[in-house]
Amino acid sequence: MSILKGGARPATEPSTHRLSTADHGHKIIDTDQAPPHVLIIVQNLPVPLDRRVWLECQALINRGYRVSVICPKGPGDPSRQCIDGVNIYKYKPAPDAEGLLGFAREFSYSWVRTALLSLQVWNASPFDIIQACNPPDTYWLLARMWRHRGVKFVFDQHDLNPELFLSRFGDHDVGLSSAELTGLLWLERRTYRTADRVISTNQSYKAIALMRGRRRAGHVTVVRSGPDTQQMRPIYPEHPRPIDGIELAYLGIMGPQDGVDQAIRVIDVLVHQRGRTNIHATLMGFGDALNDLKALSTKLGLDDHITFTGRVDRDAIAEHLSAADIGLCPDLKTPLNDISTMNKTMEYMAYGLPSVSYDLVETQVSGADTVQYVPSGDVEAFATAVERLIDNPALRVELGRKARARVSSELDWRPQAEAYVSVFDELSGFSQPGPALSASDLGGRTDPQGRRYVDLDDHQEFESYLQHRRAAQ
């Protein structure tokens, strides 16, 4: 508990909201007091780059909460930022980890830096609720240390770390690997048990929270990571693309479990075995495997056909996904991937982009009949599905139209934002009317960079865009 010494509430800071109970049993907010303050902790990505976390921040802000975030720095990031009312505290990320000791050092370093920053946040403005986003499953201990101050804990489970371990290293019953898996399960149990509420990204994760975490159904809320489709929508790309070329796109993390090497091997089959020399792929993202993936591209003689962008912002994502013909979802069927919601699938859909994916359970829930599925690990079948889309522009248009319609009507972030904020309303007793996500100005014809939006309400224009995916010449 020594980390919290000196963390007393400042005398100049207004106390958090007070609750009283009327005769009819409902909680009444004392509106003269400050609204609840939520501290969000995320370790694997900086904010606002982490799209899900940033949407969560916006939802809370729009419903009257105060929000602070602790996260690692991205390249060129300052230590403190205030963006759209969200106070962001950032620390220098740990060096890339290798092996068990490396990961232990990374987690320990990040935990200590986060704990120290939590003191800074508290001294600036005491918080009422901590939300920790995993991986890793280590911030339950910090939540317990703040519990004596009356701080509640929400666990926003982005990944299943035991399944992530099995996906990367396999199922070993003996020795060190068994001990590591046992340790991950222990950390997960502690997180589940410490949490006042659990947020799951899909029904598969919720089932594990109920069974393995032994949580009550009423304390686990599904909040899917759908995009804000009023913001994430096609533009006419600024940069011209070859009229006779085919553009493929991948967007996501590039770790050993993400299958990006599968995408490169698919491109190798298409270019070198099937003569599709007009193909170019833009692979957006970063991760532990990025350098190995670049080396594989060079080894296979694909450097003229593949561009690695590294880290990309929302403007670059809009440009590349609006210009692409086909999205790639190469995640192999593993214990983690099979039951995880892939953001890339829904982001492709938001841009009306048809895609090919291995047949993962939760990807099929997201994509339904708007995605082409092939057996996991079958590179030849994946290449054939891509070829089918290359040779059938009408099918690309049909799937792109259906994908945009589905993500807008079934997977959009807006109803998810309401479910998300309801968790904090229930915990805090605070409630403010109004939407959890502000309406976008859909009447605007251009985005902030001056690129023209595709008019999705003009059937003829949208169909033409889906066929050509370029600005009118």
C-alpha positions in Angstrom: 0.0 0.0 0.0 3.1 2.3 0.2 2.5 3.5 -3.3 -0.6 5.4 -2.2 1.1 7.3 0.6 0.7 11.0 0.0 -2.2 10.5 -2.2 -4.8 12.2 0.0 -7.5 14.1 -1.8 -6.4 17.8 -2.3 -8.4 20.3 -0.3 -9.0 22.5 -3.4 -10.5 19.6 -5.4 -14.3 19.4 -5.1 -15.4 16.1 -3.8 -17.0 13.6 -6.2 -20.8 13.5 -6.5 -22.9 12.5 -3.5 -25.8 10.1 -3.8 -28.9 10.2 -1.7 -31.8 7.8 -1.8 -35.3 9.1 -2.2 -38.3 7.3 -0.7 -39.0 5.5 -3.9 -35.5 3.9 -3.8 -33.9 5.6 -6.8 -30.5 7.3 -6.5 -30.5 11.0 -6.8 -27.4 12.9 -8.0 -26.3 16.0 -6.0 -25.7 18.1 -9.1 -23.7 20.7 -7.2 -20.8 18.2 -6.9 -18.4 17.2 -9.6 -19.4 14.3 -11.9 -17.6 11.0 -11.5 -14.0 10.7 -12.7 -13.0 7.6 -14.6 -9.3 6.6 -15.0 -8.7 4.3 -17.9 -5.5 2.2 -18.0 -4.2 0.7 -21.3 -0.7 -0.8 -21.8 -0.5 -2.2 -25.3 -1.3 0.9 -27.4 -1.2 4.7 -27.0 -4.4 6.7 -26.9 -6.0 8.0 -29.1 -4.5 5.5 -31.5 -6.4 2.7 -29.7 -9.7 3.1 -31.5 -11.8 1.2 -29.0 -10.4 3.0 -25.9 -10.8 6.4 -27.6 -14.4 5.7 -28.5 -15.0 4.7 -24.9 -13.4 8.0 -23.7 -15.7 10.0 -26.0 -18.8 8.1 -24.8 -18.0 8.9 -21.2 -17.2 12.5 -21.9 -20.5 12.9 -23.9 -22.5 11.6 -20.9 -20.9 14.0 -18.4 -18.1 11.9 -16.9 -14.6 13.2 -16.4 -12.0 11.0 -18.0 -8.2 10.5 -17.6 -6.1 7.9 -19.4 -2.7 6.3 -18.6 -0.9 4.7 -21.5 2.5 4.4 -23.2 3.8 7.1 -25.5 3.6 6.7 -29.3 6.5 8.2 -31.4 6.8 11.9 -30.8 4.0 11.9 -28.1 4.3 14.3 -25.1 4.1 13.1 -21.6 0.8 15.0 -21.0 -2.0 15.7 -23.4 -5.6 17.0 -23.2 -7.6 16.0 -26.3 -11.3 16.7 -26.5 -11.6 16.9 -22.7 -9.7 13.7 -22.0 -6.5 14.1 -19.9 -3.9 11.7 -21.1 -0.8 10.8 -19.0 1.9 8.9 -21.0 5.1 7.1 -20.1 8.0 6.0 -22.2 7.2 2.4 -23.3 9.4 -0.5 -22.2 11.9 -1.9 -24.8 10.5 -4.8 -26.9 10.4 -7.9 -24.8 11.9 -11.3 -25.7 11.4 -14.4 -23.6 9.8 -14.9 -20.2 12.2 -12.6 -18.4 11.8 -9.9 -21.0 8.0 -10.0 -20.7 8.3 -9.9 -16.9 10.5 -6.8 -17.0 8.1 -5.1 -19.5 5.1 -5.8 -17.4 6.8 -4.8 -14.2 8.1 -1.6 -15.7 4.8 -0.6 -17.2 2.9 -1.5 -14.0 5.2 0.7 -11.8 5.0 3.6 -14.3 1.3 3.3 -14.4 1.0 3.2 -10.6 3.1 6.3 -10.2 1.1 8.1 -12.8 -2.1 7.1 -11.0 -0.9 9.1 -8.1 -0.4 12.1 -10.3 -3.9 11.7 -11.6 -5.3 11.4 -8.1 -3.5 14.5 -6.9 -4.8 16.5 -9.8 -8.4 15.1 -9.5 -9.4 12.1 -7.4 -11.0 9.3 -9.5 -14.0 7.2 -8.7 -13.6 4.3 -11.1 -10.5 2.6 -12.6 -11.0 0.8 -15.9 -8.1 -1.5 -16.9 -7.9 -2.8 -20.5 -5.9 -5.9 -20.9 -3.4 -7.3 -21.9 -1.8 -7.8 -19.4 -3.9 -9.1 -16.5 -1.9 -7.3 -13.9 -3.8 -4.1 -13.0 -6.1 -5.9 -10.6 -3.5 -5.4 -7.9 -3.4 -1.6 -8.5 -7.2 -1.6 -8.3 -7.1 -3.4 -5.0 -4.6 -0.8 -3.7 -6.9 2.0 -4.6 -10.0 0.2 -3.2 -9.5 1.6 0.3 -10.2 5.1 -1.3 -13.6 3.8 -2.5 -12.5 3.4 -6.1 -14.4 0.8 -8.1 -12.8 -1.4 -10.8 -14.0 -2.2 -14.3 -12.2 -4.9 -16.3 -12.4 -4.2 -20.1 -11.2 -7.5 -21.4 -9.7 -7.0 -24.9 -7.8 -10.4 -25.0 -7.8 -13.8 -23.4 -4.2 -14.1 -22.2 -4.2 -17.8 -21.6 -5.5 -18.4 -25.1 -2.9 -15.9 -26.5 -0.2 -17.9 -24.8 -1.5 -21.2 -26.3 -1.8 -19.6 -29.7 1.8 -18.4 -29.7 3.6 -21.2 -27.9 1.3 -24.3 -28.1 -0.2 -26.5 -25.4 2.7 -27.9 -23.3 1.8 -29.9 -20.2 5.2 -30.0 -18.5 8.0 -27.7 -17.5 8.2 -24.0 -17.7 5.5 -23.5 -20.3 3.0 -25.3 -18.0 4.0 -23.0 -15.2 3.6 -19.9 -17.4 0.1 -20.9 -18.5 -0.8 -21.6 -14.8 0.4 -18.2 -13.9 -1.6 -16.5 -16.6 -4.8 -18.3 -15.5 -4.1 -17.2 -11.9 -3.7 -13.5 -13.0 -6.9 -13.8 -15.0 -8.8 -15.2 -12.1 -7.6 -12.4 -9.8 -8.7 -9.8 -12.4 -12.1 -11.4 -12.7 -12.6 -11.6 -8.9 -11.3 -8.0 -8.2 -13.5 -6.4 -10.9 -16.8 -4.9 -9.8 -17.9 -5.2 -13.4 -16.5 -7.0 -16.5 -16.9 -5.7 -20.1 -16.5 -8.4 -22.8 -16.0 -7.7 -26.5 -18.3 -10.5 -27.7 -20.5 -13.4 -26.5 -17.6 -15.9 -26.6 -15.6 -13.8 -24.2 -18.6 -13.3 -22.0 -19.1 -17.1 -21.8 -15.5 -17.5 -20.5 -16.1 -14.7 -17.9 -19.1 -16.6 -16.7 -17.5 -20.1 -16.7 -13.8 -19.6 -16.0 -14.2 -16.3 -14.2 -17.3 -17.5 -12.3 -18.9 -14.1 -12.7 -22.6 -13.4 -12.5 -24.3 -12.8 -15.8 -25.6 -9.4 -14.6 -22.1 -8.2 -13.9 -20.7 -9.0 -17.4 -21.7 -6.7 -20.3 -20.9 -7.3 -24.0 -19.6 -4.2 -25.7 -18.5 -5.0 -29.2 -15.7 -3.0 -30.9 -17.7 -1.8 -33.8 -16.6 1.4 -35.7 -18.4 4.7 -35.6 -19.7 4.3 -39.1 -20.7 8.0 -39.3 -17.0 8.9 -39.0 -15.5 5.8 -40.6 -16.9 5.9 -44.2 -15.4 5.9 -47.7 -13.7 8.9 -49.2 -12.5 9.5 -52.8 -8.7 8.7 -52.4 -6.4 11.6 -52.8 -3.6 9.6 -54.5 -4.3 8.1 -57.9 -4.1 4.3 -58.3 -3.3 2.3 -61.4 -6.5 1.8 -63.5 -5.6 -1.8 -64.3 -4.1 -2.6 -60.9 -5.6 -4.6 -57.9 -5.0 -3.2 -54.5 -5.0 -5.5 -51.4 -5.0 -4.2 -47.9 -4.2 -5.5 -44.4 -4.8 -3.4 -41.2 -3.8 -4.6 -37.8 -1.2 -5.6 -35.3 1.7 -7.7 -36.7 2.5 -10.2 -34.0 3.4 -13.9 -34.4 -0.3 -14.9 -33.8 -1.8 -12.4 -36.3 -1.0 -14.5 -39.5 0.4 -11.6 -41.6 2.9 -14.1 -43.0 -0.1 -16.0 -44.4 -1.1 -12.8 -46.3 2.4 -12.5 -47.8 2.4 -16.2 -48.9 -1.0 -15.6 -50.5 0.5 -12.7 -52.5 3.4 -15.0 -53.4 1.0 -17.6 -54.8 -0.9 -14.9 -56.8 2.1 -13.2 -58.2 4.6 -16.0 -58.8 2.4 -19.0 -59.4 -0.7 -17.5 -61.0 0.8 -14.6 -62.8 -1.2 -11.8 -61.1 1.6 -9.3 -61.5 -0.8 -6.3 -61.3 -1.3 -6.9 -57.6 -0.1 -4.5 -54.9 -0.7 -4.9 -51.2 -0.5 -2.3 -48.5 0.1 -3.8 -45.1 -0.7 -1.3 -42.3 0.4 -1.8 -38.7 3.3 -2.7 -36.5 4.3 -5.4 -34.0 6.9 -7.9 -32.9 6.9 -9.7 -36.2 7.2 -6.6 -38.5 10.9 -7.0 -39.3 10.5 -10.7 -39.9 7.6 -10.0 -42.3 9.7 -7.5 -44.2 12.5 -10.1 -44.5 10.0 -12.7 -45.8 8.7 -10.3 -48.4 12.3 -9.7 -49.6 13.1 -13.4 -49.6 10.0 -14.2 -51.7 10.8 -11.4 -54.2 7.7 -9.4 -53.3 9.1 -6.0 -52.4 7.7 -4.4 -55.6 4.3 -5.8 -54.7 4.1 -5.0 -50.9 4.3 -1.8 -49.0 4.7 -1.8 -45.2 3.4 1.5 -43.8 4.2 0.9 -40.1 2.0 2.8 -37.6 -0.9 4.6 -39.4 -3.4 7.2 -38.2 -7.0 7.5 -39.1 -6.4 9.7 -42.1 -4.0 7.2 -43.7 -6.4 4.3 -42.9 -9.2 6.2 -44.7 -7.0 6.8 -47.7 -5.8 3.2 -48.0 -9.0 1.4 -47.3 -11.0 3.7 -49.6 -8.6 2.9 -52.4 -8.3 -0.9 -51.9 -10.2 -3.5 -53.8 -10.0 -6.4 -51.3 -9.2 -6.7 -47.5 -7.2 -9.5 -46.1 -8.0 -11.2 -42.8 -5.2 -13.8 -42.5 -5.6 -14.7 -38.8 -5.2 -18.4 -38.4 -7.7 -20.5 -36.3 -6.1 -20.6 -32.9 -7.5 -20.8 -29.4 -7.4 -17.0 -29.2 -8.3 -15.9 -32.8 -11.2 -18.2 -33.2 -13.2 -16.5 -30.5 -11.9 -12.9 -30.8 -13.6 -10.1 -32.6 -11.3 -8.8 -35.4 -11.5 -5.0 -35.7 -10.0 -5.1 -39.1 -13.0 -7.1 -40.5 -15.5 -4.4 -39.3 -13.2 -1.6 -40.5 -13.1 -3.1 -44.0 -16.8 -3.3 -43.9 -17.1 0.3 -42.9 -15.3 1.3 -46.1 -17.5 -1.0 -48.2 -14.5 -3.2 -48.8 -15.0 -6.9 -49.6 -12.6 -9.2 -47.8 -11.3 -12.8 -47.5 -10.8 -14.5 -44.1 -10.0 -17.8 -42.6 -13.2 -19.4 -41.1 -13.0 -18.1 -37.5 -16.1 -18.3 -35.4 -16.3 -14.7 -34.3 -15.2 -13.3 -37.6 -18.2 -15.1 -39.2 -20.4 -13.5 -36.5 -19.1 -10.1 -37.6 -18.9 -10.5 -41.3 -21.9 -12.9 -41.9 -22.4 -13.3 -45.6 -20.4 -10.2 -46.6 -17.0 -11.9 -46.3 -15.5 -14.8 -48.3 -14.3 -17.6 -45.9 -11.8 -20.4 -46.5 -10.4 -23.2 -44.3 -7.8 -22.0 -41.8 -4.2 -22.3 -43.1 -5.2 -23.1 -46.7 -3.1 -20.6 -48.6 -4.1 -21.9 -52.0 -7.8 -21.6 -51.1 -7.2 -18.1 -49.8 -5.5 -17.1 -53.0 -8.4 -18.6 -55.0 -10.9 -16.6 -53.1 -8.9 -13.4 -53.7 -8.7 -14.3 -57.4 -12.5 -14.8 -57.5 -13.0 -11.3 -56.3 -10.4 -9.9 -58.7 -12.1 -11.5 -61.7 -15.6 -10.6 -60.6 -16.0 -6.8 -60.1 -19.8 -7.3 -59.7 -19.3 -9.6 -56.7 -16.9 -7.0 -55.2 -19.6 -4.4 -55.6 -22.3 -6.6 -54.1 -20.2 -7.7 -51.1 -19.0 -4.1 -50.5 -22.6 -2.8 -50.5 -23.8 -5.5 -48.1 -20.8 -5.1 -45.8 -21.4 -1.3 -45.5 -25.1 -1.9 -44.8 -24.4 -4.6 -42.2 -21.8 -2.7 -40.3 -23.9 0.4 -40.2 -27.1 -1.3 -39.1 -25.8 -4.2 -36.9 -22.3 -3.4 -35.7 -22.1 0.3 -35.3 -20.4 1.7 -32.2 -23.4 3.9 -31.2 -25.6 1.2 -29.5 -22.4 -0.3 -28.1 -21.6 3.1 -26.5 -24.9 3.1 -24.7 -24.2 -0.4 -23.3 -20.7 0.7 -22.3 -21.8 3.9 -20.4 -24.6 1.9 -18.7 -21.9 0.0 -16.8 -20.5 3.2 -15.3 -24.0 4.6 -14.6 -24.8 1.5 -12.6 -21.6 1.6 -10.6 -21.6 5.3 -9.9 -25.3 6.0 -9.6 -24.6 9.0 -12.0 -26.7 9.4 -15.0 -27.0 12.2 -17.5 -29.4 12.2 -20.5 -28.3 12.4 -24.1 -26.5 10.2 -26.6 -23.2 8.5 -25.6 -21.8 9.5 -29.0 -22.4 12.9 -30.6 -24.0 12.9 -34.0 -21.6 13.5 -36.9 -22.2 16.2 -39.5 -23.2 13.9 -42.4 -24.1 16.9 -44.5 -20.4 17.8 -45.0 -19.0 16.8 -48.4 -15.4 16.7 -47.3 -13.4 15.3 -44.4 -11.0 17.4 -42.4 -8.2 16.8 -44.9 -10.4 18.1 -47.8 -11.0 14.7 -49.3 -14.6 14.3 -50.7 -16.8 11.8 -49.0 -18.7 9.2 -51.1 -22.4 10.0 -51.0 -23.7 6.8 -49.5 -27.3 7.9 -50.0 -26.8 8.3 -53.8 -27.2 4.7 -54.9 -25.7 5.3 -58.4 -22.7 7.2 -56.9 -22.0 4.6 -54.3 -22.2 1.7 -56.8 -19.8 3.6 -59.1 -17.4 4.1 -56.3 -17.5 0.5 -55.2 -16.7 -0.6 -58.8 -13.8 1.8 -59.4 -12.7 2.9 -55.9 -11.1 6.1 -57.2 -12.0 9.7 -57.8 -13.8 10.4 -61.1 -11.2 11.2 -63.8 
